């Protein structure tokens, strides 16, 4: 079930949404926390890589550049933040992770944009300008991270409790018949 949740959340990127407001960060954190550890990075990052390529080339009509690979490292870092949730998933820890994930990705992805050298000069001032120009997108990333992490983790916990309740009620129903 956790694999389907991650897949669905990543595929939601293809639905219309405001810039940087998608379930991606929630899916990465959820994957890092709930998938088998050996799959918790490669699975969501591979799906994101394929969707990145499709969105970049087919939907946006842009060329795929080498520095997009750094975005995938940023995605992997967000999934690794999800590892921190494995031992104990609480609302407070999910909120902290949901804020940390987009912040780490913001640093990584905008460094990649700067390093690409097409929009900003490869100087300290160019790097600063790149981060400043990206600040308006950070708000949506943080809001989406918190909202979709809450939906994914909360929905999954609701599902697990419901299944557990149904399983515990099933033997009682069979013995009373």
C-alpha distance (Angstrom), angle and dihedral (degrees) to the residues before:
residue distance angle dihedral
X1 . . .
X2 3.82 . .
X3 3.82 90.6 .
X4 3.81 91.3 53.9
X5 3.79 91.2 48.8
X6 3.82 91.3 53.4
X7 3.81 91.8 45.9
X8 3.81 93.0 49.3
X9 3.80 92.6 46.9
X10 3.80 92.5 51.4
X11 3.81 93.1 45.4
X12 3.81 88.4 53.8
X13 3.82 85.4 75.9
X14 3.81 86.5 81.2
X15 3.82 91.9 61.5
X16 3.81 116.3 88.2
X17 3.80 111.2 -90.8
X18 3.79 139.6 152.2
X19 3.80 115.1 -84.7
X20 3.82 112.1 -71.8
X21 3.80 92.4 -2.0
X22 3.79 104.9 117.5
X23 3.81 136.9 111.4
X24 3.82 92.9 -100.2
X25 3.81 97.6 109.4
X26 3.79 92.1 43.0
X27 3.82 89.5 50.3
X28 3.81 92.4 49.8
X29 3.80 93.4 48.7
X30 3.79 91.7 44.1
X31 3.80 90.9 48.5
X32 3.78 91.6 48.8
X33 3.78 91.3 50.5
X34 3.80 103.4 36.8
X35 3.80 110.6 26.8
X36 3.78 121.9 83.4
X37 3.79 104.7 -78.2
X38 3.82 92.7 -117.8
X39 3.83 89.3 56.2
X40 3.80 99.1 36.3
X41 3.80 95.8 95.1
X42 3.78 108.6 24.7
X43 3.82 96.1 45.6
X44 3.84 99.9 55.3
X45 3.81 93.1 34.0
X46 3.82 92.1 50.8
X47 3.80 91.1 51.0
X48 3.79 90.2 47.2
X49 3.80 91.6 48.1
X50 3.80 91.8 53.3
X51 3.80 91.7 45.5
X52 3.84 90.4 46.7
X53 3.77 91.0 53.8
X54 3.81 92.4 46.9
X55 3.80 93.6 46.4
X56 3.80 94.4 44.6
X57 3.80 97.7 47.0
X58 3.80 106.2 26.2
X59 3.79 104.6 28.7
X60 3.83 103.1 30.5
X61 3.82 95.6 28.3
X62 3.80 93.2 -135.3
X63 3.78 131.1 135.7
X64 3.75 118.5 -100.8
X65 3.81 109.6 -119.3
X66 3.80 131.2 -158.5
X67 3.80 93.2 -118.0
X68 3.83 90.3 66.0
X69 3.80 84.3 78.3
X70 3.80 86.9 72.3
X71 3.80 88.3 60.0
X72 3.78 87.8 60.0
X73 3.79 89.4 53.3
X74 3.80 86.7 52.8
X75 3.80 89.5 50.9
X76 3.81 89.7 50.4
X77 3.81 90.0 51.2
X78 3.81 90.2 53.5
X79 3.82 90.4 50.9
X80 3.80 88.4 50.4
X81 3.80 89.4 54.4
X82 3.81 84.2 57.9
X83 3.82 87.7 61.5
X84 3.80 87.1 68.3
X85 3.82 87.8 63.4
X86 3.82 94.9 53.2
X87 3.78 96.3 87.2
X88 3.77 96.8 47.3
X89 3.78 126.1 4.6
X90 3.79 110.4 -161.5
X91 3.79 130.8 157.2
X92 3.81 91.2 -109.9
X93 3.81 93.5 50.7
X94 3.81 91.8 46.6
X95 3.82 90.7 52.5
X96 3.82 91.7 48.9
X97 3.82 91.1 48.6
X98 3.83 90.9 44.1
X99 3.80 89.4 57.0
X100 3.81 95.9 40.4
X101 3.82 94.5 50.1
X102 3.80 97.7 58.8
X103 3.82 90.4 40.7
X104 3.81 91.7 55.3
X105 3.80 90.6 45.5
X106 3.82 90.8 48.6
X107 3.80 90.3 55.9
X108 3.81 94.0 44.5
X109 3.79 99.8 42.3
X110 3.78 96.3 45.2
X111 3.78 90.5 47.7
X112 3.81 85.9 55.2
X113 3.81 91.3 50.5
X114 3.80 90.1 50.8
X115 3.80 92.3 44.9
X116 3.80 89.5 52.8
X117 3.79 85.2 70.0
X118 3.80 97.3 -149.3
X119 3.80 101.8 103.2
X120 3.80 105.2 26.6
X121 3.79 133.2 31.5
X122 3.81 115.1 -103.6
X123 3.80 92.8 -110.6
X124 3.80 134.4 104.5
X125 3.80 88.6 -102.1
X126 3.81 90.2 51.2
X127 3.81 91.1 51.0
X128 3.81 90.9 49.3
X129 3.81 90.6 48.5
X130 3.80 89.9 50.7
X131 3.80 92.7 53.7
X132 3.80 93.0 44.3
X133 3.82 91.7 50.2
X134 3.82 90.1 51.6
X135 3.82 95.9 51.1
X136 3.83 94.3 94.6
X137 3.82 89.0 60.2
X138 3.80 93.6 50.4
X139 3.82 92.7 70.0
X140 3.81 92.5 58.4
X141 3.81 90.9 45.3
X142 3.81 92.2 52.6
X143 3.81 93.3 45.2
X144 3.81 92.2 47.1
X145 3.80 91.0 46.2
X146 3.79 92.3 54.7
X147 3.81 96.0 40.2
X148 3.80 98.5 45.5
X149 3.80 94.3 39.2
X150 3.79 87.3 54.5
X151 3.79 91.6 48.2
X152 3.82 94.6 46.2
X153 3.80 98.2 42.8
X154 3.80 93.5 37.7
X155 3.79 93.8 46.0
X156 3.78 92.3 47.5
X157 3.81 92.1 49.4
X158 3.81 90.1 48.5
X159 3.81 89.2 50.8
X160 3.81 92.8 47.9
X161 3.80 92.9 49.6
X162 3.78 91.7 47.8
X163 3.82 92.4 50.3
X164 3.81 90.8 46.1
X165 3.82 90.6 50.1
X166 3.82 92.1 48.4
X167 3.80 91.8 48.7
X168 3.77 93.0 49.8
X169 3.81 91.1 47.6
X170 3.83 94.1 47.4
X171 3.86 97.5 70.0
X172 3.79 90.8 47.2
X173 3.80 90.7 52.4
X174 3.81 91.6 50.0
X175 3.81 94.9 49.3
X176 3.79 93.9 48.7
X177 3.81 94.1 53.1
